[in-house]
Amino acid sequence: VLLAAQAILLTCDCVSQEKRAGTLGLLFLTDLNGFDIVAGKLTAQVSRSLYCLMAAFPAFGFCIILGGVGLGDFVKVALALLNTLFYFAALGILISACVWRERTATAWGGLALLLLGALLPIMSLMAGSPVFLSLIPAGAVLASLGTGAGLIAPPSMATAFLVPHALGWLFIGAASYLVPRSWRQEAPIVPVRRAASTL
């Protein structure tokens, strides 16, 4: 959950910040298209989290040397964590492409994190059905544990990995479509109250 929170909160305001600053339009004076801008923002915002996650992999791999954990289990957990980072970062980029204000972006990011990172897995566990788990990275995490940590029969690892990964690319595609079409819109004007003149 912390990895998902970091990914979505890092990316949910990166494009909208450029909109508010008025610098997003300057990027379109070059040969860049919407996908180039979205991919660049995604890479810049998520690279630190990715490096930290990759730095933790040798510690996870040390369990293989100690025994009890196979190489296949290690690879499944690593793929599930990388997929979680990609999924929520792509969702944050899509949110950022849709909104202008920082508070709105953060609110939508927090709501998406609450729904997809907490409520949907809890509902799946309570219903005893792995159907919803195949739509979110939590399904891949549970599938990498083999028996779903004894709580639920998880979806297959291939389904639990490929479906959220495809949804992540769908989020990036939608953001790439929206960015060139939304930067010309002006930010909503906030009425300013003038102080009453005193005589």
ROSE-4610 file (N, C-alpha, C; in Angstrom, 1 decimal, always signed):
// ROSE-4610
residu = [V/V/V/L/L/L/L/L/L/A/A/A/A/A/A/Q/Q/Q/A/A/A/I/I/I/L/L/L/L/L/L/T/T/T/C/C/C/D/D/D/C/C/C/V/V/V/S/S/S/Q/Q/Q/E/E/E/K/K/K/R/R/R/A/A/A/G/G/G/T/T/T/L/L/L/G/G/G/L/L/L/L/L/L/F/F/F/L/L/L/T/T/T/D/D/D/L/L/L/N/N/N/G/G/G/F/F/F/D/D/D/I/I/I/V/V/V/A/A/A/G/G/G/K/K/K/L/L/L/T/T/T/A/A/A/Q/Q/Q/V/V/V/S/S/S/R/R/R/S/S/S/L/L/L/Y/Y/Y/C/C/C/L/L/L/M/M/M/A/A/A/A/A/A/F/F/F/P/P/P/A/A/A/F/F/F/G/G/G/F/F/F/C/C/C/I/I/I/I/I/I/L/L/L/G/G/G/G/G/G/V/V/V/G/G/G/L/L/L/G/G/G/D/D/D/F/F/F/V/V/V/K/K/K/V/V/V/A/A/A/L/L/L/A/A/A/L/L/L/L/L/L/N/N/N/T/T/T/L/L/L/F/F/F/Y/Y/Y/F/F/F/A/A/A/A/A/A/L/L/L/G/G/G/I/I/I/L/L/L/I/I/I/S/S/S/A/A/A/C/C/C/V/V/V/W/W/W/R/R/R/E/E/E/R/R/R/T/T/T/A/A/A/T/T/T/A/A/A/W/W/W/G/G/G/G/G/G/L/L/L/A/A/A/L/L/L/L/L/L/L/L/L/L/L/L/G/G/G/A/A/A/L/L/L/L/L/L/P/P/P/I/I/I/M/M/M/S/S/S/L/L/L/M/M/M/A/A/A/G/G/G/S/S/S/P/P/P/V/V/V/F/F/F/L/L/L/S/S/S/L/L/L/I/I/I/P/P/P/A/A/A/G/G/G/A/A/A/V/V/V/L/L/L/A/A/A/S/S/S/L/L/L/G/G/G/T/T/T/G/G/G/A/A/A/G/G/G/L/L/L/I/I/I/A/A/A/P/P/P/P/P/P/S/S/S/M/M/M/A/A/A/T/T/T/A/A/A/F/F/F/L/L/L/V/V/V/P/P/P/H/H/H/A/A/A/L/L/L/G/G/G/W/W/W/L/L/L/F/F/F/I/I/I/G/G/G/A/A/A/A/A/A/S/S/S/Y/Y/Y/L/L/L/V/V/V/P/P/P/R/R/R/S/S/S/W/W/W/R/R/R/Q/Q/Q/E/E/E/A/A/A/P/P/P/I/I/I/V/V/V/P/P/P/V/V/V/R/R/R/R/R/R/A/A/A/A/A/A/S/S/S/T/T/T/L/L/L]
num = [1/1/1/2/2/2/3/3/3/4/4/4/5/5/5/6/6/6/7/7/7/8/8/8/9/9/9/10/10/10/11/11/11/12/12/12/13/13/13/14/14/14/15/15/15/16/16/16/17/17/17/18/18/18/19/19/19/20/20/20/21/21/21/22/22/22/23/23/23/24/24/24/25/25/25/26/26/26/27/27/27/28/28/28/29/29/29/30/30/30/31/31/31/32/32/32/33/33/33/34/34/34/35/35/35/36/36/36/37/37/37/38/38/38/39/39/39/40/40/40/41/41/41/42/42/42/43/43/43/44/44/44/45/45/45/46/46/46/47/47/47/48/48/48/49/49/49/50/50/50/51/51/51/52/52/52/53/53/53/54/54/54/55/55/55/56/56/56/57/57/57/58/58/58/59/59/59/60/60/60/61/61/61/62/62/62/63/63/63/64/64/64/65/65/65/66/66/66/67/67/67/68/68/68/69/69/69/70/70/70/71/71/71/72/72/72/73/73/73/74/74/74/75/75/75/76/76/76/77/77/77/78/78/78/79/79/79/80/80/80/81/81/81/82/82/82/83/83/83/84/84/84/85/85/85/86/86/86/87/87/87/88/88/88/89/89/89/90/90/90/91/91/91/92/92/92/93/93/93/94/94/94/95/95/95/96/96/96/97/97/97/98/98/98/99/99/99/100/100/100/101/101/101/102/102/102/103/103/103/104/104/104/105/105/105/106/106/106/107/107/107/108/108/108/109/109/109/110/110/110/111/111/111/112/112/112/113/113/113/114/114/114/115/115/115/116/116/116/117/117/117/118/118/118/119/119/119/120/120/120/121/121/121/122/122/122/123/123/123/124/124/124/125/125/125/126/126/126/127/127/127/128/128/128/129/129/129/130/130/130/131/131/131/132/132/132/133/133/133/134/134/134/135/135/135/136/136/136/137/137/137/138/138/138/139/139/139/140/140/140/141/141/141/142/142/142/143/143/143/144/144/144/145/145/145/146/146/146/147/147/147/148/148/148/149/149/149/150/150/150/151/151/151/152/152/152/153/153/153/154/154/154/155/155/155/156/156/156/157/157/157/158/158/158/159/159/159/160/160/160/161/161/161/162/162/162/163/163/163/164/164/164/165/165/165/166/166/166/167/167/167/168/168/168/169/169/169/170/170/170/171/171/171/172/172/172/173/173/173/174/174/174/175/175/175/176/176/176/177/177/177/178/178/178/179/179/179/180/180/180/181/181/181/182/182/182/183/183/183/184/184/184/185/185/185/186/186/186/187/187/187/188/188/188/189/189/189/190/190/190/191/191/191/192/192/192/193/193/193/194/194/194/195/195/195/196/196/196/197/197/197/198/198/198/199/199/199]
x = [+0.8/+0.0/+0.9/+2.0/+2.9/+3.5/+3.8/+4.4/+3.4/+2.1/+1.0/+0.8/+0.8/+0.6/+1.7/+2.9/+4.0/+3.9/+3.6/+3.5/+2.4/+1.2/+0.1/+0.3/+0.8/+1.0/+2.1/+3.1/+4.2/+3.7/+2.8/+2.4/+1.1/+0.3/-1.1/-1.1/+0.0/+0.0/+1.1/+1.8/+3.0/+2.6/+1.6/+1.1/+0.3/-0.6/-1.4/-0.5/+0.6/+1.5/+2.1/+2.4/+2.8/+1.7/+0.5/-0.7/-0.8/-0.7/-0.9/+0.2/+1.4/+2.6/+2.6/+1.8/+1.7/+2.9/+3.6/+4.8/+4.5/+3.3/+3.0/+2.9/+2.4/+2.3/+3.6/+4.6/+6.0/+6.5/+6.2/+6.7/+6.1/+4.9/+4.3/+4.9/+5.7/+6.4/+7.5/+7.9/+9.0/+8.2/+9.0/+8.4/+7.8/+7.7/+7.1/+5.6/+5.1/+3.6/+3.2/+1.9/+1.4/+2.0/+2.3/+2.9/+4.3/+5.1/+6.4/+6.4/+5.5/+5.4/+5.0/+4.0/+3.5/+4.6/+5.3/+6.3/+7.5/+7.8/+8.9/+8.5/+7.3/+6.9/+6.8/+6.3/+6.2/+7.6/+8.5/+9.9/+10.6/+10.4/+11.0/+10.5/+9.2/+8.6/+8.8/+8.8/+8.8/+10.2/+11.2/+12.6/+13.1/+13.0/+13.5/+12.9/+11.5/+10.8/+11.3/+11.5/+11.9/+13.3/+14.2/+15.6/+15.6/+14.7/+14.7/+14.1/+13.1/+12.5/+13.6/+14.3/+15.3/+16.4/+16.7/+17.8/+17.4/+16.0/+15.5/+15.5/+15.6/+15.5/+16.6/+17.9/+18.9/+18.6/+18.0/+17.6/+16.6/+15.6/+14.6/+15.2/+16.2/+16.9/+17.7/+18.1/+18.9/+18.2/+16.8/+16.0/+16.2/+16.6/+16.8/+18.0/+19.1/+20.3/+20.0/+19.2/+18.9/+18.0/+17.3/+16.4/+14.9/+14.0/+12.6/+11.9/+12.6/+12.1/+12.8/+12.0/+12.5/+12.7/+13.5/+13.7/+12.4/+11.5/+10.2/+9.4/+9.4/+8.6/+9.2/+10.5/+11.2/+10.8/+10.9/+10.5/+9.1/+8.2/+6.8/+6.5/+7.1/+7.0/+7.6/+8.7/+9.4/+8.5/+8.0/+7.1/+5.8/+5.3/+4.0/+4.3/+5.4/+5.8/+6.0/+6.8/+7.0/+5.7/+4.8/+3.5/+2.7/+2.7/+2.0/+2.5/+3.8/+4.4/+3.9/+4.0/+3.6/+2.1/+1.3/-0.2/-0.6/-0.2/-0.6/+0.1/+1.3/+1.9/+1.2/+0.8/+0.0/-1.3/-2.0/-3.2/-3.1/-2.0/-1.7/-1.5/-0.8/-0.6/-1.9/-2.8/-4.1/-4.9/-4.9/-5.6/-5.0/-3.7/-3.0/-3.3/-3.6/-4.0/-5.4/-6.2/-7.6/-7.9/-7.1/-7.4/-6.4/-6.8/-5.9/-5.3/-6.2/-5.8/-5.0/-4.1/-3.3/-4.1/-5.0/-5.9/-6.8/-7.3/-8.2/-7.4/-6.2/-5.4/-5.1/-4.7/-4.4/-5.6/-6.8/-8.0/-8.4/-8.3/-8.6/-7.6/-6.4/-5.3/-5.6/-5.9/-6.2/-7.5/-8.5/-9.7/-9.4/-8.7/-8.3/-7.5/-6.6/-5.8/-6.6/-7.6/-8.5/-9.3/-9.9/-10.8/-10.0/-8.9/-8.2/-7.2/-6.7/-5.6/-6.1/-7.4/-7.9/-9.3/-10.2/-11.6/-11.9/-11.4/-11.6/-11.0/-9.7/-9.2/-10.0/-10.4/-11.2/-12.5/-13.2/-14.5/-14.3/-13.2/-12.9/-12.7/-12.0/-11.7/-13.0/-13.9/-15.1/-16.1/-16.1/-17.0/-16.4/-15.1/-14.5/-14.3/-14.3/-14.2/-13.0/-12.2/-11.0/-11.2/-12.5/-12.7/-12.2/-12.5/-12.0/-10.5/-9.9/-8.5/-7.7/-8.3/-7.6/-7.5/-8.2/-8.2/-7.2/-6.7/-5.8/-4.5/-3.4/-2.1/-2.2/-3.1/-3.1/-3.4/-4.1/-4.3/-2.9/-2.0/-0.7/+0.1/+0.0/+0.7/+0.2/-1.1/-1.6/-1.3/-1.4/-1.0/+0.4/+1.3/+2.7/+3.0/+2.0/+2.2/+1.7/+1.1/+0.7/-0.7/-1.0/-2.3/-3.1/-2.6/-3.3/-3.2/-2.1/-1.9/-3.0/-3.6/-4.6/-6.0/-6.1/-7.4/-8.4/-7.9/-8.7/-8.0/-8.7/-8.1/-7.7/-6.4/-6.1/-6.3/-6.4/-6.4/-5.0/-5.0/-3.7/-2.7/-1.4/-0.4/-0.4/-0.6/-0.6/-1.7/-2.9/-4.1/-3.9/-3.4/-3.3/-2.2/-1.2/-0.2/-0.5/-1.1/-1.3/-2.5/-3.5/-4.7/-4.4/-3.8/-3.5/-2.4/-1.5/-0.4/-1.1/-2.0/-2.7/-3.5/-4.1/-4.9/-3.9/-2.7/-1.7/-1.4/-1.2/-1.0/-2.2/-3.4/-4.6/-4.7/-4.3/-4.2/-3.2/-2.1/-1.1/-1.6/-2.2/-2.8/-3.9/-4.7/-5.7/-5.1/-4.1/-3.4/-2.7/-2.1/-1.4/-2.4/-3.6/-4.7/-5.2/-5.3/-5.9/-4.9/-3.6/-2.6/-2.6/-2.5/-2.5/-3.8/-4.9/-6.2/-6.7/-5.9/-6.4/-5.5/-4.3/-3.4/-3.9/-4.7/-5.2/-6.3/-7.0/-8.0/-7.5/-8.2/-7.7/-8.1/-7.3/-7.7/-8.9/-9.7/-10.9/-10.5/-11.3/-11.0/-11.6/-10.9/-11.4/-11.7/-13.0/-13.3/-12.6/-12.1/-11.3/-12.2/-12.3/-13.1/-12.3/-12.8/-12.1/-12.6/-11.6/-11.9/-12.8/-13.7/-14.6/-13.9/-14.1/-13.4/-13.9/-13.0/-13.4/-13.2/-14.2/-14.2/-13.7]
y = [-1.2/+0.0/+1.3/+1.2/+2.4/+2.6/+1.6/+1.7/+2.3/+1.9/+2.4/+3.9/+4.2/+5.6/+6.5/+6.1/+6.9/+7.1/+6.1/+6.2/+7.1/+7.0/+7.9/+9.3/+9.5/+10.9/+11.6/+10.9/+11.5/+12.0/+11.3/+11.6/+12.3/+12.4/+12.9/+14.4/+15.1/+16.6/+17.0/+16.1/+16.5/+17.2/+16.8/+17.4/+18.7/+18.6/+19.7/+20.9/+20.6/+21.7/+22.4/+21.7/+22.4/+23.2/+22.7/+23.5/+24.8/+24.7/+25.9/+26.9/+26.4/+27.3/+27.9/+27.3/+27.7/+27.3/+26.3/+25.8/+24.5/+23.9/+22.7/+23.0/+24.1/+24.5/+24.7/+25.1/+25.2/+23.9/+22.8/+21.5/+21.1/+21.6/+21.2/+22.1/+23.1/+23.8/+23.0/+21.9/+21.0/+19.8/+18.8/+17.6/+16.6/+17.0/+16.1/+15.9/+14.7/+14.5/+14.2/+13.9/+13.6/+12.4/+11.4/+10.2/+10.5/+11.3/+11.6/+12.4/+13.4/+14.2/+13.3/+12.5/+11.6/+10.6/+10.0/+9.0/+9.7/+11.0/+11.7/+12.0/+12.5/+12.9/+11.6/+10.5/+9.3/+8.8/+8.8/+8.4/+9.3/+10.6/+11.5/+11.4/+11.2/+11.1/+9.8/+8.7/+7.4/+6.8/+7.4/+6.8/+6.6/+7.6/+7.4/+6.2/+6.1/+5.0/+3.7/+3.7/+2.4/+2.0/+3.0/+2.7/+2.2/+2.8/+2.3/+0.9/+0.6/-0.7/-1.8/-1.4/-2.3/-2.5/-1.5/-1.6/-2.6/-2.8/-3.7/-5.2/-5.4/-6.7/-7.6/-7.2/-8.1/-8.6/-7.7/-8.2/-9.3/-9.1/-10.1/-11.4/-11.2/-12.4/-13.2/-12.5/-13.2/-14.4/-14.3/-15.4/-16.7/-16.5/-17.7/-18.4/-17.7/-18.3/-19.0/-18.4/-19.0/-20.2/-20.3/-21.4/-21.1/-22.0/-21.8/-21.0/-20.2/-19.4/-19.7/-20.1/-20.4/-19.2/-19.4/-18.3/-17.9/-18.8/-18.5/-17.6/-17.9/-17.0/-15.6/-15.5/-14.2/-13.4/-14.1/-13.4/-12.9/-13.8/-13.4/-12.2/-12.2/-11.0/-9.7/-9.9/-8.7/-8.1/-9.0/-8.6/-7.9/-8.5/-7.9/-6.5/-6.3/-5.0/-4.0/-4.4/-3.5/-3.1/-4.1/-3.9/-2.9/-3.0/-2.1/-0.7/-0.5/+0.8/+1.4/+0.6/+1.1/+1.4/+0.6/+0.7/+2.0/+2.3/+3.4/+4.7/+4.6/+5.8/+6.2/+5.2/+5.5/+6.1/+5.6/+6.1/+7.6/+7.9/+9.2/+10.2/+9.7/+10.5/+10.9/+9.9/+10.1/+11.1/+11.0/+12.0/+13.4/+13.5/+14.8/+15.4/+14.5/+15.1/+15.6/+15.2/+15.5/+16.8/+17.1/+18.2/+19.4/+20.5/+21.7/+21.9/+21.9/+22.3/+21.2/+21.6/+20.7/+19.9/+20.7/+20.0/+19.0/+19.3/+18.4/+17.1/+17.3/+16.2/+15.3/+15.9/+15.1/+14.4/+15.1/+14.4/+13.3/+13.4/+12.3/+11.2/+11.5/+10.5/+9.7/+10.4/+9.7/+8.9/+9.4/+8.6/+7.3/+7.4/+6.3/+5.3/+5.8/+4.9/+4.2/+4.9/+4.3/+3.2/+3.5/+2.6/+1.4/+1.6/+0.5/-0.2/+0.5/+0.0/-0.6/-0.3/-0.8/-1.4/-0.6/-1.0/-2.2/-2.2/-3.3/-4.6/-4.6/-5.8/-6.3/-5.4/-5.9/-6.4/-5.8/-6.3/-7.7/-7.9/-9.2/-10.2/-9.9/-10.8/-11.2/-10.2/-10.4/-11.3/-11.0/-11.8/-13.1/-13.3/-14.6/-14.9/-13.8/-14.0/-13.2/-13.9/-13.3/-12.4/-12.2/-11.5/-10.1/-9.4/-8.0/-7.9/-8.9/-8.9/-9.0/-9.5/-9.5/-8.2/-7.2/-5.8/-4.9/-5.3/-4.4/-5.2/-4.5/-5.2/-6.0/-5.8/-6.6/-8.1/-8.3/-9.7/-10.4/-9.7/-10.2/-10.5/-9.6/-9.7/-11.0/-11.2/-12.4/-13.6/-13.5/-14.7/-15.1/-14.1/-14.4/-15.1/-15.0/-15.7/-17.1/-17.5/-18.9/-19.1/-19.1/-19.5/-18.2/-17.0/-15.8/-15.5/-15.9/-15.8/-16.4/-17.5/-18.2/-17.5/-16.4/-15.6/-15.9/-16.1/-16.2/-17.0/-17.7/-18.3/-17.2/-16.9/-15.8/-16.2/-15.2/-15.5/-16.0/-16.5/-17.1/-15.9/-16.2/-15.2/-14.4/-15.2/-14.5/-13.5/-13.9/-13.0/-11.8/-12.1/-11.1/-10.1/-10.5/-9.6/-8.9/-9.6/-9.0/-8.0/-8.3/-7.4/-6.0/-5.9/-4.6/-3.9/-4.7/-4.1/-3.5/-4.2/-3.7/-2.4/-2.4/-1.3/-0.1/-0.3/+0.7/+1.4/+0.6/+1.1/+1.9/+1.4/+2.1/+3.5/+3.6/+4.9/+5.8/+5.3/+6.1/+6.5/+5.6/+6.0/+7.1/+7.0/+8.0/+9.3/+9.3/+10.5/+11.2/+10.3/+10.8/+11.5/+11.0/+11.6/+12.9/+13.0/+14.2/+15.3/+15.1/+16.1/+17.2/+16.8/+17.8/+18.6/+18.0/+18.6/+19.4/+19.3/+20.0/+21.2/+21.3/+22.4/+23.8/+23.9/+25.2/+25.7/+24.8/+25.3/+26.2/+27.2/+28.1/+27.5/+27.8/+27.3/+28.1/+27.5/+28.2/+29.4/+30.5/+31.7/+31.8/+32.1/+32.1/+33.6/+33.9/+35.3/+35.8/+37.0/+37.6/+38.6/+38.5/+39.5/+40.7/+41.9/+43.1/+43.6/+44.1/+44.6/+45.8/+46.0/+47.1/+48.4/+49.4/+50.6/+51.3/+51.8/+52.5/+54.0/+54.7/+56.2/+56.8]
z = [+0.0/+0.0/+0.0/+0.7/+0.8/-0.6/-1.3/-2.7/-3.6/-3.5/-4.3/-4.0/-2.7/-2.3/-2.8/-2.7/-3.2/-4.7/-5.4/-6.9/-7.3/-6.7/-7.2/-6.7/-5.5/-5.0/-5.7/-6.2/-7.0/-8.3/-8.9/-10.3/-10.5/-9.4/-9.6/-9.9/-9.7/-9.9/-10.9/-11.5/-12.3/-13.6/-14.3/-15.6/-15.2/-14.3/-13.9/-13.4/-12.8/-12.4/-13.6/-14.6/-15.9/-16.5/-16.4/-16.9/-16.1/-14.8/-14.0/-14.2/-14.5/-14.7/-16.1/-17.0/-18.4/-19.2/-18.8/-19.5/-20.3/-20.2/-20.9/-22.4/-22.8/-24.2/-24.9/-24.1/-24.7/-25.2/-24.5/-24.9/-26.3/-26.6/-27.9/-29.1/-28.8/-29.8/-30.4/-29.7/-30.2/-31.0/-31.3/-32.0/-31.0/-29.7/-28.8/-29.0/-28.7/-28.8/-27.3/-27.2/-25.9/-25.2/-25.9/-25.3/-24.8/-25.6/-25.2/-23.9/-23.7/-22.5/-21.3/-21.5/-20.4/-20.0/-21.0/-20.7/-20.0/-20.4/-19.7/-18.3/-18.1/-16.7/-15.8/-16.4/-15.6/-15.2/-16.2/-15.9/-14.8/-15.0/-14.0/-12.6/-12.5/-11.2/-10.4/-11.2/-10.6/-10.5/-11.1/-11.2/-9.8/-8.8/-7.5/-6.8/-6.9/-6.3/-6.9/-8.2/-8.8/-8.4/-8.2/-7.8/-6.4/-5.5/-4.1/-4.1/-4.9/-4.9/-5.5/-6.5/-7.0/-6.1/-5.2/-4.2/-3.1/-3.0/-1.9/-2.4/-3.7/-4.3/-3.8/-3.7/-3.1/-1.7/-0.9/+0.4/+0.4/-0.6/-0.8/-1.3/-2.2/-2.8/-1.8/-0.7/+0.3/+0.9/+0.9/+1.4/+0.6/-0.7/-1.5/-1.0/-0.6/-0.1/+1.3/+2.1/+3.4/+3.3/+2.2/+1.9/+2.3/+1.7/+2.0/+1.0/+0.2/-0.9/-2.2/-3.2/-4.5/-5.4/-6.4/-7.4/-8.0/-8.3/-8.9/-8.0/-6.7/-5.8/-5.8/-5.8/-5.7/-7.0/-8.1/-9.4/-9.4/-8.9/-8.9/-8.0/-6.8/-5.9/-6.5/-7.1/-7.8/-8.9/-9.7/-10.8/-10.2/-9.2/-8.6/-8.0/-7.4/-6.8/-7.9/-9.0/-10.1/-10.8/-10.9/-11.6/-10.8/-9.4/-8.6/-8.7/-8.8/-9.0/-10.4/-11.4/-12.7/-12.8/-12.3/-12.3/-11.7/-10.4/-9.7/-10.2/-10.7/-11.4/-12.6/-13.4/-14.7/-14.3/-13.3/-12.8/-12.4/-11.7/-11.2/-12.4/-13.4/-14.6/-15.3/-15.4/-16.0/-15.1/-13.8/-13.0/-13.2/-13.3/-13.5/-14.9/-15.9/-17.2/-17.2/-16.3/-16.3/-15.4/-14.5/-13.6/-13.7/-13.1/-13.1/-11.7/-10.7/-9.3/-8.6/-7.7/-6.9/-5.9/-5.2/-4.2/-4.9/-6.1/-6.8/-7.2/-7.7/-8.1/-6.9/-5.8/-4.6/-4.1/-4.1/-3.6/-4.5/-5.8/-6.7/-6.6/-6.4/-6.2/-4.9/-3.8/-2.5/-2.6/-3.4/-3.5/-4.3/-5.4/-6.2/-5.4/-4.6/-3.8/-2.7/-2.1/-1.2/-1.8/-3.0/-3.7/-4.2/-4.9/-5.6/-4.7/-3.8/-2.9/-1.6/-1.2/+0.1/+0.0/-0.5/-0.5/-1.4/-2.6/-3.6/-3.1/-2.6/-2.1/-0.9/+0.0/+1.2/+0.8/-0.2/-0.7/-1.4/-2.1/-2.7/-1.6/-0.6/+0.5/+1.2/+1.4/+2.1/+1.3/+0.0/-0.9/-1.2/-1.0/-1.3/-2.8/-3.6/-5.0/-5.5/-6.3/-6.8/-8.1/-8.5/-9.8/-9.8/-8.7/-8.6/-8.4/-7.8/-7.6/-8.9/-10.0/-11.2/-11.9/-11.4/-12.0/-11.3/-10.2/-9.4/-9.1/-8.9/-8.6/-7.3/-6.4/-5.2/-5.5/-6.6/-7.1/-7.4/-8.1/-8.4/-7.1/-6.2/-4.9/-4.2/-4.1/-3.5/-4.3/-5.6/-6.4/-6.3/-6.0/-5.9/-4.5/-3.6/-2.3/-2.4/-3.5/-3.8/-3.4/-2.1/-1.6/-1.2/-1.6/-1.3/+0.2/+0.8/+2.3/+3.1/+2.5/+3.2/+3.4/+2.7/+2.9/+1.7/+0.5/-0.6/-1.7/-2.6/-3.7/-4.7/-4.9/-5.8/-7.3/-8.2/-9.6/-10.0/-11.2/-11.7/-11.9/-11.7/-11.7/-13.1/-14.2/-15.5/-15.6/-15.2/-15.2/-14.3/-13.1/-12.1/-12.5/-13.3/-13.7/-15.0/-16.0/-17.3/-17.3/-16.6/-16.7/-16.1/-14.8/-14.3/-15.2/-15.8/-16.6/-17.8/-18.4/-19.6/-19.2/-18.0/-17.6/-17.4/-16.9/-16.7/-18.1/-19.1/-20.4/-21.0/-20.6/-21.0/-20.4/-19.1/-18.4/-19.1/-19.5/-20.2/-21.5/-22.2/-23.5/-23.4/-22.4/-22.2/-21.8/-21.0/-20.6/-21.8/-22.6/-23.8/-24.8/-24.8/-25.6/-25.1/-23.7/-23.1/-23.0/-22.8/-22.6/-23.7/-25.0/-26.0/-26.1/-25.6/-25.8/-24.6/-23.5/-22.3/-21.8/-22.4/-22.0/-22.4/-23.4/-23.8/-23.0/-22.2/-21.4/-20.3/-19.9/-18.9/-17.5/-16.5/-15.2/-14.7/-13.9/-13.4/-12.7/-12.9/-12.2/-10.9/-9.9/-8.5/-8.2/-7.8/-7.6/-6.3/-6.5/-5.4/-4.7/-3.4/-2.6/-2.3/-2.6/-2.3/-0.9/-0.2/+1.1/+1.0/+1.9/+1.8/+2.2/+1.4/+1.6/+2.9/+3.7/+4.9/+4.7/+5.2/+5.0/+6.3]
